[in-house]
């Protein structure tokens, strides 16, 4: 791949003047000029920022020689606006056709003009027509105010881009690599994508710049504090995964795409089976409910070797979501992680899980739930944040998912946490329990305290009080004993640790042809 500095070292051949526009030499010179962007003046800035030139990004993303470009000569009659600052077209990734849009930050900081918008609108129309995935390589300062009447309000203005992205959502994968800014209205392009991979130190998203924030609301802040990559990957959730540089971002985007089909009508691709190196055993999961452990250790022993691609790893880490391969076939993993906040579900974790479940269901990827959840968080803070509606959103997503689902109770599933993790009432093809599993309205300590709080308080002798609590705990635990749960058909099977991977794979294989019907309607009204 050619670096920005080496490209800029090439002399800038002049475009022939006074030559008829249809003359082959003149057209060839205009095309070459458009492909160079404004690298002659912008290469130093790219190098300083550690960025690749837009066409180098495309070379890295697409198979060699596969790119077919549209609108290369957009705004060719105006000097200094090669391709009007955006490259659009189609190509292949590992032989699979895709559409791609890539901003050129050497042309007015990748900002949008009227023809920029028209090129992007046409790209989305082609993706809708052909039902092919779209890769968005974003690096744009937003709209050019000088072109606002031409690009902003009309039927084919910038709003049409977002309208078409919404139509594309769930129909084809939309994958965004954010290399630089995505400012103002342009920030909605990443927002409508299935995943946003942000280059730390360069990428940013914001509706109003720090200067605008100071002017409008009197807030003094920095770009990184307001819309930097780490902020969005850890706090807001608008970004999904961080990348160290452009190359890393593109490699992550291609890895993510490898789990997905071309569109909603197709099955995901299949790969060679690579069994995990280590077999799952009971030593990983502590017997005590409150002891933490890393659920990644369980995931890595269930999915194929080194196949797990985690989404939003830094956001709401008390729940883990991501893609893996199981016997060579993609699956979506939703797993509580007791290592963080005990695996309790919060507002952000519910949102994170709901969106991932919707994505898997849209693209025919079966779901595996690994439950070790005390339930949803309680308290005034989360109630003010709307924990009820956010929890209902997750339960809505799980309910609506018609792909095959397997729910595994790893250690505990208490309260509505059981529902959020696709418990028996939510049409899993199976609810499986490991030998450590417990299912109950709440944990034994909370239950005994809820029922006997007054009686416990009335016992003055500490030894007698402790013995009373112990006995009541035993009674409660016997009531929700695993054998009883299996006897009452609450769980479909109790599976030993080493057999879990094969059991899940067989259950999903049997359910491959299940009906995808859920409810006859236009759409639900989700509790967002």
VMD Tcl script that draws the C-alpha trace (Angstrom):
set ca {
  {0.00 0.00 0.00}
  {1.22 3.47 -0.85}
  {1.64 5.89 2.02}
  {0.33 9.46 1.81}
  {3.86 10.84 1.82}
  {5.02 8.71 -1.11}
  {1.91 9.57 -3.12}
  {2.43 13.26 -2.49}
  {6.00 13.01 -3.73}
  {4.67 12.33 -7.22}
  {4.63 15.47 -9.42}
  {1.20 17.01 -10.01}
  {0.64 16.84 -13.79}
  {-1.40 19.74 -15.10}
  {-4.86 19.27 -16.56}
  {-4.68 20.35 -20.23}
  {-6.25 23.77 -20.68}
  {-8.16 24.93 -23.70}
  {-8.89 21.33 -24.71}
  {-12.43 20.22 -25.52}
  {-13.99 18.43 -22.57}
  {-14.59 15.29 -24.65}
  {-10.97 14.95 -25.73}
  {-9.55 11.63 -24.36}
  {-6.39 13.24 -23.00}
  {-8.39 15.88 -21.20}
  {-10.79 13.32 -19.71}
  {-7.92 11.10 -18.61}
  {-6.20 14.03 -16.94}
  {-9.41 15.02 -15.13}
  {-9.88 11.43 -13.91}
  {-6.29 11.23 -12.69}
  {-6.72 14.58 -10.95}
  {-9.87 13.34 -9.20}
  {-8.12 10.18 -8.00}
  {-5.29 12.18 -6.45}
  {-7.65 14.23 -4.32}
  {-5.82 17.16 -2.77}
  {-3.00 14.98 -1.56}
  {-0.39 17.38 -2.93}
  {-1.35 19.86 -0.21}
  {-2.89 17.49 2.33}
  {-0.39 14.65 2.63}
  {1.61 16.25 5.43}
  {-1.49 16.64 7.59}
  {-2.51 13.03 6.97}
  {0.94 11.84 7.92}
  {0.94 13.99 11.05}
  {-2.38 12.44 12.11}
  {-1.29 8.91 11.20}
  {-4.06 8.63 8.62}
  {-4.14 6.84 5.30}
  {-5.22 8.52 2.09}
  {-8.82 7.64 1.17}
  {-7.81 5.44 -1.77}
  {-5.28 3.59 0.35}
  {-8.11 2.83 2.77}
  {-10.12 1.40 -0.13}
  {-7.15 -0.65 -1.32}
  {-6.88 -2.16 2.14}
  {-10.61 -2.88 2.41}
  {-11.37 -4.29 -1.03}
  {-10.01 -7.18 -3.07}
  {-7.31 -6.01 -5.53}
  {-8.72 -4.75 -8.79}
  {-12.36 -5.14 -7.71}
  {-13.32 -1.49 -7.17}
  {-15.77 0.06 -9.63}
  {-16.15 3.78 -9.00}
  {-19.17 6.00 -9.54}
  {-19.16 9.79 -9.89}
  {-15.40 10.18 -10.21}
  {-15.77 13.42 -12.14}
  {-18.28 15.00 -9.77}
  {-17.61 18.74 -9.66}
  {-14.77 18.35 -12.17}
  {-15.49 21.81 -13.56}
  {-14.56 23.37 -10.20}
  {-10.90 23.52 -9.23}
  {-9.92 22.02 -5.86}
  {-12.95 19.74 -5.37}
  {-11.80 16.40 -6.86}
  {-14.67 13.85 -6.83}
  {-16.39 16.46 -4.62}
  {-14.63 15.00 -1.59}
  {-16.19 11.54 -1.51}
  {-15.38 8.24 -3.21}
  {-18.34 5.95 -3.94}
  {-18.67 2.66 -5.75}
  {-18.64 -1.09 -5.36}
  {-16.07 -3.82 -4.93}
  {-15.58 -7.18 -3.29}
  {-14.29 -8.32 0.10}
  {-13.08 -11.92 0.06}
  {-15.07 -12.28 -3.16}
  {-18.30 -10.89 -1.67}
  {-19.75 -7.79 -3.40}
  {-20.28 -4.66 -1.29}
  {-20.94 -0.96 -1.77}
  {-18.62 1.58 -0.19}
  {-18.59 5.29 0.59}
  {-15.33 6.93 1.67}
  {-14.83 10.60 2.56}
  {-11.64 12.26 1.34}
  {-10.40 14.52 4.16}
  {-7.91 16.23 1.82}
  {-10.87 17.88 0.05}
  {-12.27 20.57 2.34}
  {-11.87 18.25 5.34}
  {-14.19 15.69 3.74}
  {-17.12 18.08 3.96}
  {-20.33 17.58 2.02}
  {-21.34 19.59 -1.01}
  {-24.44 19.15 -3.12}
  {-22.81 16.56 -5.38}
  {-21.29 14.77 -2.39}
  {-24.80 14.24 -1.09}
  {-26.11 13.15 -4.49}
  {-23.32 10.56 -4.79}
  {-24.13 9.15 -1.34}
  {-27.87 9.10 -2.04}
  {-27.23 7.18 -5.26}
  {-25.03 4.73 -3.39}
  {-27.78 3.98 -0.87}
  {-30.31 3.59 -3.67}
  {-28.05 1.06 -5.38}
  {-27.58 -0.85 -2.12}
  {-31.37 -0.96 -1.65}
  {-31.85 -2.13 -5.22}
  {-29.20 -4.85 -5.12}
  {-29.50 -5.70 -1.40}
  {-25.75 -5.55 -0.87}
  {-23.84 -4.53 2.29}
  {-22.58 -0.98 2.69}
  {-19.24 0.03 4.18}
  {-19.05 3.63 5.37}
  {-15.48 4.98 5.67}
  {-16.22 8.25 7.43}
  {-13.88 11.22 7.85}
  {-15.92 14.39 7.37}
  {-16.26 17.85 8.89}
  {-19.96 17.95 7.93}
  {-21.92 20.04 5.44}
  {-20.50 23.00 3.53}
  {-22.55 25.96 4.67}
  {-21.99 27.57 1.25}
  {-23.98 24.71 -0.34}
  {-26.68 24.45 2.30}
  {-29.67 25.21 0.08}
  {-28.55 22.66 -2.52}
  {-27.65 19.87 -0.09}
  {-29.79 20.25 3.03}
  {-33.55 20.68 2.75}
  {-34.69 19.11 -0.53}
  {-36.11 15.73 -1.54}
  {-32.63 14.53 -2.49}
  {-30.86 16.43 0.23}
  {-28.84 15.02 3.10}
  {-31.97 13.82 4.86}
  {-32.46 11.30 2.06}
  {-29.22 9.61 3.07}
  {-30.55 8.92 6.54}
  {-33.97 7.93 5.21}
  {-32.32 5.33 2.99}
  {-30.05 4.13 5.79}
  {-33.14 3.41 7.88}
  {-34.59 1.45 4.95}
  {-31.32 -0.46 4.67}
  {-31.24 -1.24 8.39}
  {-31.82 -4.93 9.03}
  {-31.93 -5.51 5.28}
  {-28.18 -5.42 4.61}
  {-25.20 -5.04 6.95}
  {-24.02 -1.45 7.38}
  {-20.50 -1.20 8.76}
  {-18.80 2.07 9.67}
  {-15.12 2.83 10.14}
  {-14.75 6.29 11.68}
  {-11.27 7.64 10.95}
  {-11.78 11.31 11.76}
  {-14.68 13.61 12.58}
  {-18.32 12.89 11.88}
  {-19.79 16.26 12.63}
  {-23.24 17.77 13.01}
  {-25.90 16.04 10.88}
  {-23.22 13.79 9.40}
  {-22.91 12.13 12.80}
  {-26.10 10.27 12.02}
  {-24.40 8.16 9.34}
  {-22.53 6.15 12.01}
  {-25.61 6.17 14.25}
  {-27.63 4.24 11.66}
  {-24.90 1.63 11.09}
  {-24.78 -1.80 12.74}
  {-21.28 -1.23 14.11}
  {-19.06 1.84 14.49}
  {-15.33 1.23 14.77}
  {-13.53 4.40 15.88}
  {-9.83 5.18 15.55}
  {-8.71 6.41 18.95}
  {-7.07 9.81 18.87}
  {-8.55 10.77 15.48}
  {-12.21 9.76 15.36}
  {-14.95 11.91 16.86}
  {-18.72 12.29 16.68}
  {-20.66 15.33 17.79}
  {-23.74 17.33 16.83}
  {-22.21 20.61 17.96}
  {-18.52 21.43 18.17}
  {-16.90 22.61 21.43}
  {-16.98 26.15 20.02}
  {-20.72 25.86 19.36}
  {-21.32 24.40 22.82}
  {-19.56 27.36 24.38}
  {-21.59 29.81 22.30}
  {-25.00 28.13 22.82}
  {-24.89 26.72 26.35}
  {-21.80 28.37 27.80}
  {-19.98 25.06 28.27}
  {-16.21 25.03 27.84}
  {-14.97 21.59 26.78}
  {-12.65 19.79 24.40}
  {-13.38 17.75 21.31}
  {-12.18 14.59 23.04}
  {-14.41 15.21 26.08}
  {-17.43 15.99 23.95}
  {-17.19 13.41 21.18}
  {-13.91 11.51 21.25}
  {-13.59 7.83 20.41}
  {-13.03 6.61 23.96}
  {-15.95 8.66 25.29}
  {-18.31 7.08 22.77}
  {-16.91 3.56 23.29}
  {-17.15 3.70 27.08}
  {-19.80 6.23 28.12}
  {-22.32 7.12 25.41}
  {-22.32 3.79 23.56}
  {-22.48 5.59 20.20}
  {-19.20 3.93 19.25}
  {-18.76 0.18 19.43}
  {-15.10 -0.78 19.11}
  {-11.85 1.18 19.33}
  {-9.04 0.83 16.80}
  {-5.43 1.94 17.15}
  {-5.15 3.18 13.54}
  {-6.77 3.06 10.11}
  {-5.40 -0.39 9.32}
  {-6.73 -1.85 12.56}
  {-10.17 -0.30 11.96}
  {-10.45 -1.78 8.48}
  {-9.25 -5.20 9.66}
  {-11.87 -5.15 12.43}
  {-14.57 -4.17 9.94}
  {-13.66 -7.08 7.67}
  {-13.59 -9.48 10.62}
  {-17.06 -8.31 11.74}
  {-18.40 -8.70 8.19}
  {-17.13 -12.28 8.00}
  {-19.90 -13.41 10.38}
  {-22.74 -11.80 8.41}
  {-24.71 -12.74 5.30}
  {-25.04 -10.43 2.31}
  {-28.57 -9.51 3.28}
  {-31.59 -10.50 5.34}
  {-32.65 -13.22 2.89}
  {-29.44 -15.23 3.09}
  {-27.81 -17.49 5.65}
  {-24.50 -16.48 7.20}
  {-21.33 -18.00 5.72}
  {-19.86 -21.22 7.08}
  {-16.23 -21.96 7.89}
  {-13.93 -24.81 8.77}
  {-14.50 -26.18 12.27}
  {-11.79 -25.34 14.81}
  {-12.59 -26.87 18.21}
  {-11.57 -24.86 21.29}
  {-8.20 -25.70 22.76}
  {-9.60 -26.16 26.28}
  {-12.62 -28.15 27.41}
  {-15.15 -26.43 29.67}
  {-15.06 -27.73 33.22}
  {-16.68 -26.85 36.52}
  {-13.56 -25.24 37.98}
  {-14.26 -22.03 36.05}
  {-17.63 -21.30 37.66}
  {-17.55 -20.76 41.46}
  {-20.32 -22.39 43.52}
  {-20.94 -19.25 45.57}
  {-23.43 -16.91 43.89}
  {-21.59 -13.73 44.77}
  {-18.11 -14.74 43.65}
  {-16.98 -13.12 40.43}
  {-15.35 -14.82 37.46}
  {-14.78 -13.89 33.83}
  {-17.48 -15.27 31.52}
  {-15.04 -14.94 28.62}
  {-13.45 -18.13 29.97}
  {-16.72 -19.96 29.39}
  {-17.29 -18.40 25.96}
  {-13.82 -19.37 24.74}
  {-14.51 -22.99 25.66}
  {-17.88 -23.06 23.89}
  {-17.14 -21.39 20.54}
  {-14.58 -22.45 17.95}
  {-10.94 -21.59 18.67}
  {-10.17 -17.85 18.51}
  {-13.48 -17.13 16.79}
  {-15.08 -14.74 19.27}
  {-15.48 -11.15 18.03}
  {-16.73 -8.97 20.88}
  {-18.89 -5.92 20.19}
  {-18.87 -2.94 22.58}
  {-16.27 -4.54 24.90}
  {-15.70 -1.29 26.84}
  {-19.34 -0.27 27.19}
  {-21.49 -1.83 29.94}
  {-19.01 -4.71 30.41}
  {-21.37 -6.44 32.85}
  {-22.87 -7.99 29.74}
  {-20.89 -9.48 26.87}
  {-22.16 -9.54 23.28}
  {-20.40 -10.67 20.15}
  {-20.12 -13.18 17.35}
  {-18.46 -16.55 17.46}
  {-18.36 -19.71 15.40}
  {-19.89 -22.94 16.66}
  {-18.91 -25.93 14.56}
  {-18.00 -23.45 11.82}
  {-21.34 -21.59 11.85}
  {-21.79 -18.03 13.17}
  {-23.73 -17.56 16.41}
  {-24.46 -14.49 18.50}
  {-23.40 -14.68 22.14}
  {-25.20 -12.76 24.90}
  {-23.60 -13.44 28.29}
  {-23.69 -11.90 31.74}
  {-20.24 -11.24 33.17}
  {-20.07 -11.56 36.98}
  {-16.56 -10.07 36.84}
  {-18.19 -6.64 36.37}
  {-20.86 -5.36 38.77}
  {-21.80 -8.95 39.52}
  {-23.41 -9.31 36.09}
  {-26.39 -7.18 37.16}
  {-28.35 -5.64 34.28}
  {-28.31 -1.84 34.10}
  {-29.81 0.66 31.66}
  {-26.79 0.54 29.36}
  {-26.41 -3.23 29.46}
  {-30.07 -3.66 28.50}
  {-29.65 -1.30 25.54}
  {-26.43 -2.99 24.47}
  {-27.99 -6.45 24.52}
  {-31.24 -5.39 22.84}
  {-29.51 -3.86 19.84}
  {-27.24 -6.87 19.40}
  {-30.18 -9.29 19.59}
  {-32.05 -7.23 16.98}
  {-28.97 -7.34 14.71}
  {-28.58 -11.13 15.00}
  {-32.27 -11.69 14.37}
  {-32.20 -9.41 11.31}
  {-29.36 -11.38 9.73}
  {-30.37 -14.96 10.59}
  {-27.70 -15.58 13.20}
  {-28.75 -17.98 16.01}
  {-28.40 -16.75 19.58}
  {-26.76 -18.40 22.58}
  {-27.52 -16.86 25.99}
  {-25.16 -17.64 28.88}
  {-27.03 -16.56 32.00}
  {-25.47 -15.76 35.34}
  {-27.60 -12.82 36.35}
  {-28.87 -11.54 39.71}
  {-31.54 -9.54 37.86}
  {-31.97 -5.87 37.00}
  {-30.42 -3.20 39.20}
  {-32.63 -1.48 41.76}
  {-32.44 1.92 43.46}
  {-33.41 5.53 42.88}
  {-30.59 6.24 40.41}
  {-31.55 3.54 37.92}
  {-35.26 4.20 38.36}
  {-34.66 7.81 37.36}
  {-32.74 6.57 34.34}
  {-35.75 4.49 33.28}
  {-34.52 0.98 34.12}
  {-38.05 -0.37 33.64}
  {-38.41 0.79 30.04}
  {-34.81 -0.12 29.19}
  {-35.26 -3.57 30.67}
  {-38.51 -3.92 28.76}
  {-36.61 -2.99 25.60}
  {-34.22 -5.91 26.09}
  {-37.07 -8.29 26.84}
  {-38.86 -7.01 23.71}
  {-35.82 -7.77 21.57}
  {-35.48 -11.26 23.03}
  {-39.21 -11.90 22.54}
  {-39.19 -10.73 18.92}
  {-36.11 -12.73 17.96}
  {-37.28 -15.66 15.86}
  {-33.87 -17.14 15.11}
  {-33.08 -20.32 17.05}
  {-32.19 -19.40 20.64}
  {-30.56 -21.54 23.31}
  {-30.61 -20.31 26.89}
  {-27.95 -21.75 29.20}
  {-28.27 -21.17 32.94}
  {-24.63 -21.16 33.94}
  {-25.01 -20.39 37.64}
  {-28.07 -18.29 38.46}
  {-30.95 -16.56 36.74}
  {-32.94 -14.48 39.21}
  {-36.03 -12.36 38.69}
  {-36.57 -10.68 35.34}
  {-32.96 -11.49 34.53}
  {-34.26 -14.94 33.52}
  {-36.64 -13.29 31.07}
  {-33.98 -10.99 29.61}
  {-31.72 -13.99 29.02}
  {-34.32 -15.88 26.95}
  {-35.69 -18.09 29.71}
  {-38.29 -20.82 29.08}
  {-41.18 -18.43 28.38}
  {-39.36 -16.77 25.48}
  {-39.38 -19.64 22.98}
  {-35.81 -20.86 23.17}
  {-35.31 -24.13 21.36}
  {-33.96 -25.31 24.71}
  {-33.27 -24.09 28.22}
  {-30.15 -25.90 29.38}
  {-28.78 -25.95 32.91}
  {-25.25 -26.60 34.05}
  {-24.90 -28.46 37.39}
  {-24.33 -25.09 39.12}
  {-27.65 -23.61 37.90}
  {-30.30 -21.93 40.03}
  {-33.53 -20.27 38.88}
  {-35.57 -18.21 41.32}
  {-37.46 -14.98 41.81}
  {-34.50 -13.73 43.85}
  {-31.41 -15.02 45.64}
  {-31.84 -16.91 48.93}
  {-30.46 -14.13 51.16}
  {-32.78 -11.51 49.67}
  {-35.73 -13.90 49.74}
  {-35.31 -14.84 53.41}
  {-34.93 -11.20 54.35}
  {-37.99 -10.20 52.31}
  {-40.22 -12.84 53.92}
  {-38.87 -12.89 57.49}
  {-37.46 -9.40 58.02}
  {-39.65 -8.66 61.06}
  {-39.08 -12.05 62.64}
  {-35.32 -11.84 62.13}
  {-35.27 -8.39 63.73}
  {-37.19 -9.71 66.73}
  {-34.57 -12.38 67.57}
  {-32.15 -10.84 70.06}
  {-29.68 -13.71 70.33}
  {-27.19 -13.43 67.42}
  {-26.54 -17.20 67.34}
  {-30.25 -18.00 67.31}
  {-30.81 -15.35 64.63}
  {-28.06 -16.78 62.43}
  {-29.42 -20.32 62.85}
  {-32.94 -19.19 61.93}
  {-31.68 -17.51 58.76}
  {-29.64 -20.61 57.85}
  {-32.65 -22.91 58.19}
  {-34.91 -20.67 56.14}
  {-32.25 -20.42 53.48}
  {-32.09 -24.19 53.26}
  {-35.86 -24.36 52.85}
  {-35.77 -21.75 50.09}
  {-32.90 -23.42 48.23}
  {-34.64 -26.79 48.39}
  {-37.70 -25.21 46.80}
  {-35.70 -24.13 43.74}
  {-33.35 -27.12 43.66}
  {-32.01 -27.99 40.19}
  {-33.46 -31.50 40.30}
  {-36.86 -30.05 41.04}
  {-36.51 -27.58 38.16}
  {-35.72 -30.47 35.83}
  {-38.49 -32.59 37.31}
  {-41.02 -29.81 36.73}
  {-39.69 -29.37 33.13}
  {-38.58 -25.80 33.80}
  {-35.27 -26.74 32.18}
  {-35.07 -29.09 29.22}
  {-31.80 -30.74 30.16}
  {-29.10 -30.66 32.79}
  {-25.80 -30.76 30.93}
  {-22.36 -31.35 32.38}
  {-19.72 -28.73 31.62}
  {-17.65 -30.68 29.03}
  {-20.79 -31.60 27.04}
  {-22.21 -28.07 26.76}
  {-20.62 -27.11 23.43}
  {-21.88 -30.24 21.65}
  {-25.31 -29.97 23.24}
  {-25.77 -26.38 22.04}
  {-24.53 -27.24 18.55}
  {-26.92 -30.16 18.21}
  {-29.89 -28.15 19.47}
  {-29.21 -25.33 17.02}
  {-28.69 -27.75 14.14}
  {-32.08 -29.39 14.79}
  {-33.76 -25.97 14.87}
  {-32.24 -24.66 11.65}
  {-35.57 -24.84 9.82}
  {-37.76 -23.31 12.52}
  {-40.53 -20.88 11.60}
  {-39.51 -17.24 11.63}
  {-43.04 -15.92 12.14}
  {-43.69 -13.91 15.31}
  {-46.74 -11.64 15.07}
  {-48.89 -10.32 12.23}
  {-48.50 -6.53 12.37}
  {-46.54 -3.69 10.84}
  {-44.20 -3.35 13.81}
  {-44.33 -3.17 17.56}
  {-44.08 -0.04 19.66}
  {-40.90 -0.77 21.63}
  {-40.41 0.76 25.08}
  {-37.45 2.97 24.24}
}
mol new
graphics top color blue
foreach p $ca { graphics top sphere $p radius 0.5 }
foreach p [lrange $ca 0 end-1] q [lrange $ca 1 end] { graphics top cylinder $p $q radius 0.2 }
display resetview
